Protein backbone atom coordinates (compact mmCIF):
# COMPACT_ATOMS: atom_id res chain seq x y z
CA UNK A 1 0.00 0.00 0.00
CA UNK A 2 2.86 2.39 0.80
CA UNK A 3 4.31 1.86 -2.68
CA UNK A 4 0.94 2.33 -4.40
CA UNK A 5 0.16 5.75 -2.89
CA UNK A 6 3.11 7.63 -4.51
CA UNK A 7 2.38 5.96 -7.85
CA UNK A 8 -1.29 7.03 -7.69
CA UNK A 9 -0.30 10.55 -6.66
CA UNK A 10 2.15 10.79 -9.56
CA UNK A 11 -0.46 9.48 -12.00
CA UNK A 12 -3.00 12.02 -10.75
CA UNK A 13 -0.43 14.80 -11.01
CA UNK A 14 0.55 13.80 -14.55
CA UNK A 15 -3.08 13.47 -15.61
CA UNK A 16 -3.95 16.91 -14.23
CA UNK A 17 -0.86 18.48 -15.79
CA UNK A 18 -1.57 16.83 -19.13
CA UNK A 19 -5.15 18.07 -19.15
CA UNK A 20 -4.00 21.58 -18.17
CA UNK A 21 -1.40 21.57 -20.97
CA UNK A 22 -3.71 20.23 -23.69
CA UNK A 23 -6.93 22.07 -22.71
CA UNK A 24 -6.31 25.02 -25.11
CA UNK A 25 -5.89 22.54 -27.98
CA UNK A 26 -9.08 20.73 -27.00
CA UNK A 27 -10.95 24.04 -26.87
CA UNK A 28 -9.64 25.05 -30.31
CA UNK A 29 -10.72 21.70 -31.72
CA UNK A 30 -14.21 22.23 -30.29
CA UNK A 31 -14.33 25.77 -31.70
CA UNK A 32 -13.22 24.50 -35.11
CA UNK A 33 -15.86 21.77 -35.08
CA UNK A 34 -18.56 24.29 -34.13
CA UNK A 35 -17.45 26.67 -36.90
CA UNK A 36 -17.41 23.90 -39.50
CA UNK A 37 -20.87 22.78 -38.38
CA UNK A 38 -22.03 26.44 -38.54
CA UNK A 39 -23.20 26.12 -34.94
CA UNK A 40 -22.96 29.78 -33.88
CA UNK A 41 -24.53 29.18 -30.48
CA UNK A 42 -21.93 26.58 -29.51
CA UNK A 43 -19.13 28.78 -30.84
CA UNK A 44 -20.45 31.70 -28.78
CA UNK A 45 -19.99 29.68 -25.58
CA UNK A 46 -16.21 29.75 -26.13
CA UNK A 47 -15.86 33.51 -26.76
CA UNK A 48 -15.63 36.23 -24.11
CA UNK A 49 -17.07 39.10 -26.17
CA UNK A 50 -16.33 41.97 -23.75
CA UNK A 51 -12.64 41.00 -23.64
CA UNK A 52 -12.59 40.55 -27.42
CA UNK A 53 -14.05 44.05 -27.92
CA UNK A 54 -11.46 45.52 -25.56
CA UNK A 55 -8.67 43.73 -27.39
CA UNK A 56 -9.87 44.98 -30.78
CA UNK A 57 -10.17 48.51 -29.44
CA UNK A 58 -6.69 48.43 -27.92
CA UNK A 59 -5.14 47.04 -31.11
CA UNK A 60 -6.84 49.65 -33.29
CA UNK A 61 -5.84 52.46 -30.96
CA UNK A 62 -2.24 51.26 -30.93
CA UNK A 63 -2.13 51.12 -34.73
CA UNK A 64 -3.65 54.58 -34.97
CA UNK A 65 -1.08 55.93 -32.52
CA UNK A 66 1.75 54.37 -34.55
CA UNK A 67 0.54 55.81 -37.84
CA UNK A 68 -0.48 59.29 -36.73
CA UNK A 69 2.10 62.03 -37.12
CA UNK A 70 3.45 63.56 -33.96
CA UNK A 71 5.73 66.35 -33.01
CA UNK A 72 5.87 69.98 -34.09
CA UNK A 73 4.96 69.61 -37.74
CA UNK A 74 2.02 71.36 -39.39
CA UNK A 75 0.06 68.14 -40.07
CA UNK A 76 0.23 67.14 -36.41
CA UNK A 77 -1.07 70.55 -35.32
CA UNK A 78 -3.91 70.57 -37.85
CA UNK A 79 -5.19 67.02 -37.81
CA UNK A 80 -2.77 64.60 -36.23
CA UNK A 81 -5.07 64.13 -33.27
CA UNK A 82 -8.07 63.34 -35.47
CA UNK A 83 -7.58 59.64 -34.90
CA UNK A 84 -8.49 60.06 -31.26
CA UNK A 85 -11.77 61.69 -32.31
CA UNK A 86 -12.44 58.78 -34.66
CA UNK A 87 -12.07 56.08 -32.00
CA UNK A 88 -15.79 55.75 -31.19
CA UNK A 89 -16.56 55.23 -34.87
CA UNK A 90 -14.16 52.28 -35.11
CA UNK A 91 -16.64 49.97 -33.40
CA UNK A 92 -17.87 48.13 -36.51
CA UNK A 93 -14.76 48.46 -38.69
CA UNK A 94 -13.52 44.97 -37.88
CA UNK A 95 -16.40 43.05 -39.43
CA UNK A 96 -18.62 42.52 -36.40
CA UNK A 97 -16.72 39.53 -35.03
CA UNK A 98 -17.03 40.88 -31.50
CA UNK A 99 -20.64 39.88 -30.84
CA UNK A 100 -22.76 36.74 -31.28
CA UNK A 101 -24.84 38.25 -34.08
CA UNK A 102 -21.70 39.18 -36.01
CA UNK A 103 -20.38 35.64 -35.75
CA UNK A 104 -23.69 34.25 -36.99
CA UNK A 105 -24.07 36.70 -39.90
CA UNK A 106 -20.46 36.57 -41.05
CA UNK A 107 -20.28 32.79 -41.40
CA UNK A 108 -20.21 31.64 -45.02
CA UNK A 109 -23.48 30.19 -46.26
N, C-alpha and C positions, 0 to 999 in steps of 0.2 A: 504494500500500500504506500509506503514511503517513497518508493521509486516511481510509482504511477502519478502521484500528485505533481511533481515538477514537469513531467511529460505532458500532462493535461493542461497545466498552466501555460507551458510553452506553446502548445497547439492552439489554445484560446488566444494567446497573444499574437501569434502568427496569423491566425484567421481574422482577428480584428484589424491588424495592421494591413493585411492584404485587402480587406474590404475597404478600408479607409483610402488606400493607395489607388484602387481601381474604381472607386465610386464615381469620379468625374467621367471616366470612360463609359461606365454603365449608363450614366445620365445622358451623355451625348448620343449613345446608341438609341436610347428611348426617344430622345428628341428627333433624331433622324428618322426613326420608324414612324413617329407621329406626323412628321412633315411629309414623308412619302405617302402616307395613308390619307393625307389632307385632313387630319383630325386636329383642327385648330384648338378645340377645347382642351385636349390632352396636352398639346404643345404649350398652351397658356399656363398650365400648372407648373411648368418648369421655369418660367420667366418672371423675374421681379421687375415689373414695369416702372415703378418709381425710380429704382436704381439705374435702370437702362436709360430713362429720360435724363437723369442727372449726368450720366456718363456721356451721352450724346451732346448735351449742352456744354459740358466742360471741354470736350474735344473740339467742338465748333468754336467756342470762345478762344481756345488756345491757338487754333489755326488762324482765326481772325487777328489775334494779337501778333502772330508771327508775320503776317502779310501786310499789316497796316504800317504806313510810314510813321516814323517817330522822329523826334528831334526838333530842330529849329528851322525846318524848311517850310516853304510856303504851302505845300500840299498838306502837311501835317496840321498847320494852323487853320486851314480852310475846311478840310474835310477828313482829316486823318482819324478823328474820333467818331466818325459816322458809323463805324462798325458796332460801337457800343450802343448806339441808338437802334440799330437793326436787330439786336439780339432777341427781343421778344418775337420778331417776325420769323425767326429761324425755326420755330416749333415744328412745322410740317415739311421742312426742306429735305428731310432724310428719308422720305418715302412712307412714313406712317408705321414704321416697324416698332414703335414704342408703345403700342396699345393693342389689346386683343382684336379690335375691329380691323386695325391695319394689317395684322398678321393674316386674318381671315380673307380680307379683300385683296391682298397682294399675292396670295398663292396662285400659281398658274392653274388654269382650268383644264 
